[in-house]
Amino acid sequence: MSNTRTPAQAEADDEPDVTIKWRTHEFTIPRDSNEWPIEVAEAWENGKTIGIVRGMLGEAQWAEFRVDGKTMRDAGELAESMAVALGFATAGESSASSS
C-alpha cells in the first residue's frame, strides 16, 4: 500500500481528493469528510467496514475492487489504507485525537 501524496501534502495543496495505490489498483476518494456520502458516515458510526469502503469508492470503483473475489480481509486492508491516506492513525482513530 502506498499513497501518491501524503495527507498533509494533499491538505496543503487544498486537493479535494486523495488517490490511494492499493495492490494493483488506484482508487480516488474525497479527502474532506464533509464531502463523504451520508452512507459513509452511517457506516462509520456503526463500524461497518463494507459500507465505508463501498461508500467511499462509489459504484464504479466498488465494482473494480470486487473483481477476483475479494474477501473481508481485503476490505479491511483497503479501509486501513483509506484511513492512513486521510490522515487517521488507524481506521478507528484520528492522528489528531487528543484523548
ZAZASE-372850 format. One record per atom (N, C-alpha, C, O, CB): atom name; x, y, z; residue number from 1. Coordinates in nm, 3 decimals. Glycine has a CB too. Layout:
ZAZASE-372850
PAKOL at       u       v       w   i
PAKOL CA       X       Y       Z NUM
...
END
This chain:
ZAZASE-372850
PAKOL at       u       v       w   i
PAKOL  N   0.085  -0.116   0.000   1
PAKOL CA   0.000   0.000   0.000   1
PAKOL  C   0.089   0.122   0.000   1
PAKOL  O   0.176   0.136   0.086   1
PAKOL CB  -0.096   0.000   0.120   1
PAKOL  N   0.067   0.210  -0.095   2
PAKOL CA   0.142   0.332  -0.098   2
PAKOL  C   0.053   0.440  -0.156   2
PAKOL  O  -0.019   0.417  -0.253   2
PAKOL CB   0.274   0.318  -0.179   2
PAKOL  N   0.058   0.556  -0.096   3
PAKOL CA  -0.027   0.665  -0.139   3
PAKOL  C   0.053   0.759  -0.229   3
PAKOL  O   0.173   0.778  -0.209   3
PAKOL CB  -0.084   0.741  -0.018   3
PAKOL  N  -0.014   0.816  -0.326   4
PAKOL CA   0.052   0.906  -0.418   4
PAKOL  C   0.105   1.028  -0.343   4
PAKOL  O   0.218   1.070  -0.368   4
PAKOL CB  -0.043   0.949  -0.529   4
PAKOL  N   0.026   1.086  -0.253   5
PAKOL CA   0.066   1.203  -0.176   5
PAKOL  C   0.028   1.182  -0.030   5
PAKOL  O  -0.067   1.111   0.002   5
PAKOL CB  -0.001   1.331  -0.232   5
PAKOL  N   0.105   1.245   0.057   6
PAKOL CA   0.072   1.233   0.199   6
PAKOL  C  -0.053   1.314   0.229   6
PAKOL  O  -0.086   1.406   0.153   6
PAKOL CB   0.190   1.281   0.289   6
PAKOL  N  -0.124   1.283   0.337   7
PAKOL CA  -0.241   1.363   0.374   7
PAKOL  C  -0.206   1.510   0.393   7
PAKOL  O  -0.283   1.598   0.354   7
PAKOL CB  -0.304   1.308   0.501   7
PAKOL  N  -0.092   1.537   0.452   8
PAKOL CA  -0.051   1.676   0.474   8
PAKOL  C  -0.028   1.749   0.342   8
PAKOL  O  -0.066   1.865   0.329   8
PAKOL CB   0.076   1.681   0.559   8
PAKOL  N   0.034   1.681   0.245   9
PAKOL CA   0.057   1.743   0.114   9
PAKOL  C  -0.075   1.774   0.044   9
PAKOL  O  -0.093   1.882  -0.011   9
PAKOL CB   0.143   1.653   0.025   9
PAKOL  N  -0.167   1.679   0.047  10
PAKOL CA  -0.297   1.699  -0.018  10
PAKOL  C  -0.372   1.813   0.049  10
PAKOL  O  -0.433   1.896  -0.019  10
PAKOL CB  -0.381   1.570  -0.012  10
PAKOL  N  -0.367   1.818   0.181  11
PAKOL CA  -0.437   1.924   0.252  11
PAKOL  C  -0.373   2.060   0.225  11
PAKOL  O  -0.442   2.159   0.206  11
PAKOL CB  -0.439   1.896   0.402  11
PAKOL  N  -0.240   2.063   0.224  12
PAKOL CA  -0.170   2.189   0.199  12
PAKOL  C  -0.200   2.243   0.060  12
PAKOL  O  -0.209   2.364   0.040  12
PAKOL CB  -0.019   2.170   0.215  12
PAKOL  N  -0.215   2.153  -0.035  13
PAKOL CA  -0.246   2.194  -0.173  13
PAKOL  C  -0.396   2.210  -0.195  13
PAKOL  O  -0.440   2.239  -0.306  13
PAKOL CB  -0.190   2.093  -0.272  13
PAKOL  N  -0.474   2.189  -0.089  14
PAKOL CA  -0.620   2.201  -0.095  14
PAKOL  C  -0.680   2.110  -0.201  14
PAKOL  O  -0.775   2.148  -0.270  14
PAKOL CB  -0.659   2.344  -0.121  14
PAKOL  N  -0.623   1.989  -0.214  15
PAKOL CA  -0.676   1.892  -0.310  15
PAKOL  C  -0.802   1.829  -0.254  15
PAKOL  O  -0.804   1.785  -0.139  15
PAKOL CB  -0.571   1.784  -0.342  15
PAKOL  N  -0.910   1.825  -0.333  16
PAKOL CA  -1.036   1.770  -0.282  16
PAKOL  C  -1.036   1.618  -0.268  16
PAKOL  O  -1.116   1.563  -0.192  16
PAKOL CB  -1.148   1.811  -0.372  16
PAKOL  N  -0.948   1.550  -0.340  17
PAKOL CA  -0.946   1.404  -0.340  17
PAKOL  C  -0.808   1.351  -0.305  17
PAKOL  O  -0.708   1.421  -0.319  17
PAKOL CB  -0.990   1.350  -0.475  17
PAKOL  N  -0.804   1.227  -0.259  18
PAKOL CA  -0.681   1.156  -0.230  18
PAKOL  C  -0.681   1.031  -0.317  18
PAKOL  O  -0.781   0.960  -0.324  18
PAKOL CB  -0.668   1.120  -0.076  18
PAKOL  N  -0.569   1.003  -0.382  19
PAKOL CA  -0.556   0.881  -0.461  19
PAKOL  C  -0.476   0.780  -0.381  19
PAKOL  O  -0.368   0.810  -0.330  19
PAKOL CB  -0.489   0.910  -0.599  19
PAKOL  N  -0.531   0.660  -0.371  20
PAKOL CA  -0.469   0.552  -0.296  20
PAKOL  C  -0.424   0.444  -0.393  20
PAKOL  O  -0.502   0.398  -0.477  20
PAKOL CB  -0.568   0.494  -0.189  20
PAKOL  N  -0.299   0.405  -0.382  21
PAKOL CA  -0.250   0.289  -0.457  21
PAKOL  C  -0.262   0.170  -0.363  21
PAKOL  O  -0.199   0.167  -0.257  21
PAKOL CB  -0.100   0.309  -0.508  21
PAKOL  N  -0.342   0.074  -0.403  22
PAKOL CA  -0.365  -0.045  -0.321  22
PAKOL  C  -0.351  -0.166  -0.410  22
PAKOL  O  -0.430  -0.187  -0.502  22
PAKOL CB  -0.505  -0.042  -0.252  22
PAKOL  N  -0.250  -0.247  -0.382  23
PAKOL CA  -0.216  -0.363  -0.465  23
PAKOL  C  -0.199  -0.316  -0.610  23
PAKOL  O  -0.112  -0.233  -0.637  23
PAKOL CB  -0.325  -0.474  -0.455  23
PAKOL  N  -0.279  -0.367  -0.701  24
PAKOL CA  -0.263  -0.326  -0.842  24
PAKOL  C  -0.363  -0.218  -0.882  24
PAKOL  O  -0.376  -0.187  -1.000  24
PAKOL CB  -0.280  -0.448  -0.933  24
PAKOL  N  -0.434  -0.161  -0.786  25
PAKOL CA  -0.540  -0.064  -0.813  25
PAKOL  C  -0.501   0.076  -0.766  25
PAKOL  O  -0.417   0.093  -0.678  25
PAKOL CB  -0.671  -0.108  -0.747  25
PAKOL  N  -0.564   0.173  -0.826  26
PAKOL CA  -0.560   0.311  -0.776  26
PAKOL  C  -0.704   0.355  -0.756  26
PAKOL  O  -0.786   0.346  -0.847  26
PAKOL CB  -0.484   0.407  -0.874  26
PAKOL  N  -0.734   0.401  -0.635  27
PAKOL CA  -0.868   0.448  -0.603  27
PAKOL  C  -0.860   0.594  -0.559  27
PAKOL  O  -0.765   0.634  -0.491  27
PAKOL CB  -0.932   0.361  -0.492  27
PAKOL  N  -0.958   0.672  -0.598  28
PAKOL CA  -0.966   0.812  -0.560  28
PAKOL  C  -1.086   0.831  -0.469  28
PAKOL  O  -1.198   0.791  -0.502  28
PAKOL CB  -0.974   0.905  -0.684  28
PAKOL  N  -1.062   0.893  -0.354  29
PAKOL CA  -1.168   0.915  -0.255  29
PAKOL  C  -1.168   1.061  -0.211  29
PAKOL  O  -1.064   1.127  -0.219  29
PAKOL CB  -1.150   0.820  -0.132  29
PAKOL  N  -1.281   1.113  -0.167  30
PAKOL CA  -1.286   1.251  -0.120  30
PAKOL  C  -1.208   1.268   0.011  30
PAKOL  O  -1.224   1.188   0.104  30
PAKOL CB  -1.431   1.296  -0.101  30
PAKOL  N  -1.125   1.370   0.018  31
PAKOL CA  -1.044   1.397   0.137  31
PAKOL  C  -1.127   1.457   0.249  31
PAKOL  O  -1.114   1.418   0.365  31
PAKOL CB  -0.929   1.489   0.102  31
PAKOL  N  -1.212   1.552   0.215  32
PAKOL CA  -1.290   1.627   0.314  32
PAKOL  C  -1.411   1.545   0.359  32
PAKOL  O  -1.495   1.508   0.278  32
PAKOL CB  -1.336   1.762   0.255  32
PAKOL  N  -1.420   1.518   0.488  33
PAKOL CA  -1.531   1.436   0.539  33
PAKOL  C  -1.666   1.502   0.515  33
PAKOL  O  -1.768   1.433   0.514  33
PAKOL CB  -1.512   1.410   0.688  33
PAKOL  N  -1.669   1.632   0.496  34
PAKOL CA  -1.795   1.700   0.463  34
PAKOL  C  -1.845   1.663   0.324  34
PAKOL  O  -1.962   1.687   0.292  34
PAKOL CB  -1.778   1.850   0.472  34
PAKOL  N  -1.760   1.605   0.243  35
PAKOL CA  -1.796   1.563   0.107  35
PAKOL  C  -1.825   1.414   0.096  35
PAKOL  O  -1.859   1.365  -0.011  35
PAKOL CB  -1.684   1.600   0.011  35
PAKOL  N  -1.812   1.341   0.206  36
PAKOL CA  -1.839   1.197   0.204  36
PAKOL  C  -1.989   1.175   0.192  36
PAKOL  O  -2.068   1.251   0.248  36
PAKOL CB  -1.783   1.128   0.331  36
PAKOL  N  -2.028   1.072   0.119  37
PAKOL CA  -2.171   1.038   0.114  37
PAKOL  C  -2.221   1.008   0.255  37
PAKOL  O  -2.148   0.956   0.338  37
PAKOL CB  -2.195   0.915   0.020  37
PAKOL  N  -2.345   1.042   0.282  38
PAKOL CA  -2.403   1.023   0.415  38
PAKOL  C  -2.399   0.875   0.456  38
PAKOL  O  -2.391   0.844   0.575  38
PAKOL CB  -2.548   1.074   0.418  38
PAKOL  N  -2.405   0.786   0.358  39
PAKOL CA  -2.397   0.642   0.388  39
PAKOL  C  -2.263   0.606   0.453  39
PAKOL  O  -2.256   0.514   0.534  39
PAKOL CB  -2.417   0.559   0.259  39
PAKOL  N  -2.157   0.679   0.416  40
PAKOL CA  -2.026   0.653   0.476  40
PAKOL  C  -2.029   0.691   0.624  40
PAKOL  O  -1.977   0.617   0.708  40
PAKOL CB  -1.915   0.732   0.402  40
PAKOL  N  -2.088   0.805   0.656  41
PAKOL CA  -2.097   0.847   0.796  41
PAKOL  C  -2.177   0.746   0.877  41
PAKOL  O  -2.141   0.714   0.990  41
PAKOL CB  -2.161   0.987   0.806  41
PAKOL  N  -2.287   0.697   0.820  42
PAKOL CA  -2.368   0.598   0.891  42
PAKOL  C  -2.291   0.468   0.911  42
PAKOL  O  -2.295   0.409   1.019  42
PAKOL CB  -2.498   0.571   0.814  42
PAKOL  N  -2.221   0.424   0.807  43
PAKOL CA  -2.142   0.300   0.818  43
PAKOL  C  -2.030   0.317   0.919  43
PAKOL  O  -2.002   0.227   0.998  43
PAKOL CB  -2.085   0.260   0.680  43
PAKOL  N  -1.965   0.433   0.918  44
PAKOL CA  -1.856   0.463   1.013  44
PAKOL  C  -1.910   0.458   1.155  44
PAKOL  O  -1.850   0.396   1.244  44
PAKOL CB  -1.793   0.603   0.983  44
PAKOL  N  -2.023   0.522   1.175  45
PAKOL CA  -2.087   0.527   1.306  45
PAKOL  C  -2.120   0.387   1.358  45
PAKOL  O  -2.111   0.360   1.478  45
PAKOL CB  -2.215   0.611   1.299  45
PAKOL  N  -2.156   0.298   1.266  46
PAKOL CA  -2.196   0.162   1.303  46
PAKOL  C  -2.084   0.059   1.289  46
PAKOL  O  -2.107  -0.060   1.309  46
PAKOL CB  -2.313   0.120   1.220  46
PAKOL  N  -1.963   0.105   1.252  47
PAKOL CA  -1.850   0.013   1.240  47
PAKOL  C  -1.862  -0.086   1.127  47
PAKOL  O  -1.815  -0.200   1.138  47
PAKOL CB  -1.831  -0.060   1.367  47
PAKOL  N  -1.926  -0.045   1.017  48
PAKOL CA  -1.950  -0.134   0.903  48
PAKOL  C  -1.846  -0.111   0.793  48
PAKOL  O  -1.862  -0.021   0.710  48
PAKOL CB  -2.092  -0.113   0.848  48
PAKOL  N  -1.741  -0.191   0.794  49
PAKOL CA  -1.630  -0.174   0.701  49
PAKOL  C  -1.675  -0.175   0.555  49
PAKOL  O  -1.633  -0.089   0.477  49
PAKOL CB  -1.527  -0.282   0.723  49
PAKOL  N  -1.758  -0.270   0.518  50
PAKOL CA  -1.802  -0.279   0.379  50
PAKOL  C  -1.876  -0.152   0.338  50
PAKOL  O  -1.854  -0.101   0.228  50
PAKOL CB  -1.893  -0.403   0.359  50
PAKOL  N  -1.962  -0.101   0.423  51
PAKOL CA  -2.035   0.021   0.392  51
PAKOL  C  -1.943   0.140   0.375  51
PAKOL  O  -1.964   0.224   0.288  51
PAKOL CB  -2.136   0.050   0.500  51
PAKOL  N  -1.839   0.148   0.458  52
PAKOL CA  -1.742   0.257   0.448  52
PAKOL  C  -1.668   0.248   0.315  52
PAKOL  O  -1.661   0.345   0.240  52
PAKOL CB  -1.641   0.253   0.565  52
PAKOL  N  -1.614   0.131   0.285  53
PAKOL CA  -1.536   0.113   0.163  53
PAKOL  C  -1.623   0.137   0.040  53
PAKOL  O  -1.584   0.211  -0.051  53
PAKOL CB  -1.475  -0.029   0.158  53
PAKOL  N  -1.739   0.075   0.036  54
PAKOL CA  -1.828   0.092  -0.080  54
PAKOL  C  -1.869   0.238  -0.100  54
PAKOL  O  -1.866   0.289  -0.211  54
PAKOL CB  -1.954   0.004  -0.063  54
PAKOL  N  -1.906   0.304   0.010  55
PAKOL CA  -1.948   0.443   0.000  55
PAKOL  C  -1.837   0.536  -0.044  55
PAKOL  O  -1.860   0.627  -0.123  55
PAKOL CB  -2.002   0.488   0.131  55
PAKOL  N  -1.717   0.514   0.007  56
PAKOL CA  -1.604   0.599  -0.030  56
PAKOL  C  -1.563   0.578  -0.175  56
PAKOL  O  -1.523   0.672  -0.244  56
PAKOL CB  -1.485   0.572   0.062  56
PAKOL  N  -1.573   0.454  -0.221  57
PAKOL CA  -1.531   0.425  -0.358  57
PAKOL  C  -1.633   0.468  -0.462  57
PAKOL  O  -1.595   0.508  -0.573  57
PAKOL CB  -1.504   0.278  -0.373  57
PAKOL  N  -1.761   0.461  -0.430  58
PAKOL CA  -1.863   0.483  -0.532  58
PAKOL  C  -1.879   0.356  -0.614  58
PAKOL  O  -1.798   0.265  -0.606  58
PAKOL CB  -1.826   0.604  -0.623  58
PAKOL  N  -1.984   0.351  -0.693  59
PAKOL CA  -2.020   0.226  -0.762  59
PAKOL  C  -1.915   0.177  -0.862  59
PAKOL  O  -1.887   0.057  -0.866  59
PAKOL CB  -2.150   0.244  -0.833  59
PAKOL  N  -1.856   0.265  -0.942  60
PAKOL CA  -1.759   0.221  -1.044  60
PAKOL  C  -1.634   0.163  -0.979  60
PAKOL  O  -1.588   0.055  -1.018  60
PAKOL CB  -1.721   0.338  -1.136  60
PAKOL  N  -1.578   0.234  -0.881  61
PAKOL CA  -1.457   0.184  -0.814  61
PAKOL  C  -1.488   0.063  -0.727  61
PAKOL  O  -1.403  -0.024  -0.711  61
PAKOL CB  -1.393   0.295  -0.730  61
PAKOL  N  -1.609   0.057  -0.671  62
PAKOL CA  -1.651  -0.059  -0.593  62
PAKOL  C  -1.650  -0.183  -0.681  62
PAKOL  O  -1.603  -0.289  -0.640  62
PAKOL CB  -1.791  -0.037  -0.531  62
PAKOL  N  -1.702  -0.170  -0.803  63
PAKOL CA  -1.703  -0.282  -0.897  63
PAKOL  C  -1.560  -0.326  -0.929  63
PAKOL  O  -1.532  -0.445  -0.938  63
PAKOL CB  -1.778  -0.244  -1.028  63
PAKOL  N  -1.470  -0.230  -0.945  64
PAKOL CA  -1.329  -0.262  -0.971  64
PAKOL  C  -1.269  -0.336  -0.850  64
PAKOL  O  -1.196  -0.433  -0.868  64
PAKOL CB  -1.248  -0.133  -1.001  64
PAKOL  N  -1.300  -0.290  -0.730  65
PAKOL CA  -1.248  -0.354  -0.609  65
PAKOL  C  -1.294  -0.498  -0.599  65
PAKOL  O  -1.217  -0.585  -0.559  65
PAKOL CB  -1.293  -0.276  -0.485  65
PAKOL  N  -1.419  -0.525  -0.633  66
PAKOL CA  -1.478  -0.658  -0.614  66
PAKOL  C  -1.430  -0.763  -0.713  66
PAKOL  O  -1.459  -0.882  -0.695  66
PAKOL CB  -1.626  -0.647  -0.623  66
PAKOL  N  -1.358  -0.724  -0.816  67
PAKOL CA  -1.307  -0.820  -0.914  67
PAKOL  C  -1.218  -0.922  -0.843  67
PAKOL  O  -1.147  -0.888  -0.748  67
PAKOL CB  -1.228  -0.747  -1.028  67
PAKOL  N  -1.222  -1.044  -0.888  68
PAKOL CA  -1.137  -1.152  -0.837  68
PAKOL  C  -1.171  -1.198  -0.695  68
PAKOL  O  -1.083  -1.244  -0.622  68
PAKOL CB  -0.994  -1.107  -0.839  68
PAKOL  N  -1.299  -1.188  -0.656  69
PAKOL CA  -1.344  -1.247  -0.530  69
PAKOL  C  -1.277  -1.193  -0.406  69
PAKOL  O  -1.222  -1.270  -0.327  69
PAKOL CB  -1.324  -1.390  -0.534  69
PAKOL  N  -1.281  -1.065  -0.386  70
PAKOL CA  -1.222  -1.005  -0.266  70
PAKOL  C  -1.290  -1.057  -0.140  70
PAKOL  O  -1.405  -1.100  -0.143  70
PAKOL CB  -1.231  -0.851  -0.272  70
PAKOL  N  -1.217  -1.051  -0.030  71
PAKOL CA  -1.265  -1.101   0.099  71
PAKOL  C  -1.284  -0.986   0.198  71
PAKOL  O  -1.251  -0.871   0.169  71
PAKOL CB  -1.166  -1.206   0.156  71
PAKOL  N  -1.337  -1.019   0.314  72
PAKOL CA  -1.349  -0.920   0.421  72
PAKOL  C  -1.211  -0.869   0.462  72
PAKOL  O  -1.195  -0.752   0.494  72
PAKOL CB  -1.421  -0.980   0.543  72
PAKOL  N  -1.111  -0.957   0.460  73
PAKOL CA  -0.974  -0.915   0.492  73
PAKOL  C  -0.928  -0.808   0.393  73
PAKOL  O  -0.867  -0.709   0.433  73
PAKOL CB  -0.877  -1.036   0.490  73
PAKOL  N  -0.958  -0.829   0.265  74
PAKOL CA  -0.922  -0.731   0.163  74
PAKOL  C  -0.989  -0.596   0.191  74
PAKOL  O  -0.926  -0.491   0.182  74
PAKOL CB  -0.960  -0.782   0.022  74
PAKOL  N  -1.118  -0.601   0.224  75
PAKOL CA  -1.192  -0.478   0.253  75
PAKOL  C  -1.133  -0.407   0.374  75
PAKOL  O  -1.121  -0.285   0.376  75
PAKOL CB  -1.341  -0.509   0.277  75
PAKOL  N  -1.096  -0.484   0.475  76
PAKOL CA  -1.033  -0.426   0.594  76
PAKOL  C  -0.900  -0.361   0.563  76
PAKOL  O  -0.869  -0.253   0.614  76
PAKOL CB  -1.014  -0.533   0.700  76
PAKOL  N  -0.822  -0.426   0.478  77
PAKOL CA  -0.692  -0.370   0.439  77
PAKOL  C  -0.711  -0.241   0.359  77
PAKOL  O  -0.639  -0.143   0.380  77
PAKOL CB  -0.612  -0.472   0.356  77
PAKOL  N  -0.808  -0.241   0.269  78
PAKOL CA  -0.834  -0.119   0.192  78
PAKOL  C  -0.886  -0.008   0.283  78
PAKOL  O  -0.846   0.107   0.268  78
PAKOL CB  -0.935  -0.147   0.079  78
PAKOL  N  -0.974  -0.041   0.377  79
PAKOL CA  -1.024   0.058   0.471  79
PAKOL  C  -0.909   0.119   0.552  79
PAKOL  O  -0.905   0.239   0.576  79
PAKOL CB  -1.129  -0.005   0.566  79
PAKOL  N  -0.816   0.036   0.592  80
PAKOL CA  -0.698   0.083   0.666  80
PAKOL  C  -0.614   0.175   0.578  80
PAKOL  O  -0.565   0.278   0.625  80
PAKOL CB  -0.614  -0.036   0.716  80
PAKOL  N  -0.597   0.140   0.452  81
PAKOL CA  -0.523   0.225   0.358  81
PAKOL  C  -0.591   0.360   0.340  81
PAKOL  O  -0.526   0.464   0.332  81
PAKOL CB  -0.507   0.155   0.223  81
PAKOL  N  -0.724   0.357   0.333  82
PAKOL CA  -0.801   0.481   0.322  82
PAKOL  C  -0.780   0.568   0.445  82
PAKOL  O  -0.757   0.688   0.434  82
PAKOL CB  -0.951   0.451   0.303  82
PAKOL  N  -0.787   0.505   0.563  83
PAKOL CA  -0.771   0.580   0.688  83
PAKOL  C  -0.635   0.648   0.694  83
PAKOL  O  -0.626   0.766   0.729  83
PAKOL CB  -0.789   0.487   0.809  83
PAKOL  N  -0.531   0.576   0.659  84
PAKOL CA  -0.396   0.632   0.660  84
PAKOL  C  -0.386   0.747   0.558  84
PAKOL  O  -0.328   0.851   0.588  84
PAKOL CB  -0.292   0.523   0.629  84
PAKOL  N  -0.441   0.726   0.439  85
PAKOL CA  -0.435   0.829   0.335  85
PAKOL  C  -0.508   0.956   0.376  85
PAKOL  O  -0.474   1.066   0.332  85
PAKOL CB  -0.494   0.777   0.205  85
PAKOL  N  -0.609   0.940   0.461  86
PAKOL CA  -0.687   1.056   0.506  86
PAKOL  C  -0.631   1.119   0.634  86
PAKOL  O  -0.686   1.216   0.685  86
PAKOL CB  -0.831   1.014   0.529  86
PAKOL  N  -0.522   1.063   0.684  87
PAKOL CA  -0.456   1.121   0.800  87
PAKOL  C  -0.497   1.064   0.933  87
PAKOL  O  -0.465   1.121   1.038  87
PAKOL CB  -0.481   1.264   0.802  87
PAKOL  N  -0.568   0.950   0.932  88
PAKOL CA  -0.603   0.883   1.056  88
PAKOL  C  -0.491   0.788   1.093  88
PAKOL  O  -0.424   0.733   1.005  88
PAKOL CB  -0.738   0.807   1.043  88
PAKOL  N  -0.469   0.768   1.222  89
PAKOL CA  -0.366   0.674   1.267  89
PAKOL  C  -0.404   0.532   1.228  89
PAKOL  O  -0.318   0.454   1.186  89
PAKOL CB  -0.345   0.685   1.419  89
PAKOL  N  -0.533   0.497   1.242  90
PAKOL CA  -0.586   0.368   1.200  90
PAKOL  C  -0.729   0.394   1.153  90
PAKOL  O  -0.776   0.507   1.156  90
PAKOL CB  -0.582   0.261   1.317  90
PAKOL  N  -0.795   0.289   1.109  91
PAKOL CA  -0.933   0.305   1.063  91
PAKOL  C  -1.025   0.351   1.175  91
PAKOL  O  -1.135   0.398   1.147  91
PAKOL CB  -0.984   0.175   1.003  91
PAKOL  N  -0.982   0.338   1.301  92
PAKOL CA  -1.069   0.376   1.412  92
PAKOL  C  -1.026   0.501   1.487  92
PAKOL  O  -1.096   0.545   1.578  92
PAKOL CB  -1.076   0.265   1.507  92
PAKOL  N  -0.912   0.560   1.451  93
PAKOL CA  -0.862   0.675   1.527  93
PAKOL  C  -0.809   0.784   1.435  93
PAKOL  O  -0.757   0.756   1.327  93
PAKOL CB  -0.752   0.632   1.623  93
PAKOL  N  -0.823   0.906   1.478  94
PAKOL CA  -0.764   1.020   1.410  94
PAKOL  C  -0.629   1.048   1.472  94
PAKOL  O  -0.616   1.043   1.594  94
PAKOL CB  -0.856   1.144   1.417  94
PAKOL  N  -0.529   1.078   1.391  95
PAKOL CA  -0.398   1.112   1.445  95
PAKOL  C  -0.403   1.243   1.522  95
PAKOL  O  -0.313   1.275   1.599  95
PAKOL CB  -0.295   1.120   1.333  95
PAKOL  N  -0.511   1.319   1.501  96
PAKOL CA  -0.526   1.447   1.569  96
PAKOL  C  -0.603   1.432   1.700  96
PAKOL  O  -0.625   1.531   1.770  96
PAKOL CB  -0.597   1.547   1.479  96
PAKOL  N  -0.644   1.310   1.735  97
PAKOL CA  -0.720   1.288   1.859  97
PAKOL  C  -0.636   1.328   1.979  97
PAKOL  O  -0.514   1.308   1.982  97
PAKOL CB  -0.764   1.140   1.871  97
PAKOL  N  -0.703   1.383   2.077  98
PAKOL CA  -0.631   1.416   2.200  98
PAKOL  C  -0.710   1.367   2.320  98
PAKOL  O  -0.767   1.446   2.395  98
PAKOL CB  -0.606   1.569   2.210  98
PAKOL  N  -0.713   1.234   2.336  99
PAKOL CA  -0.788   1.180   2.448  99
PAKOL  C  -0.700   1.152   2.565  99
PAKOL  O  -0.747   1.106   2.669  99
PAKOL CB  -0.860   1.054   2.409  99
END
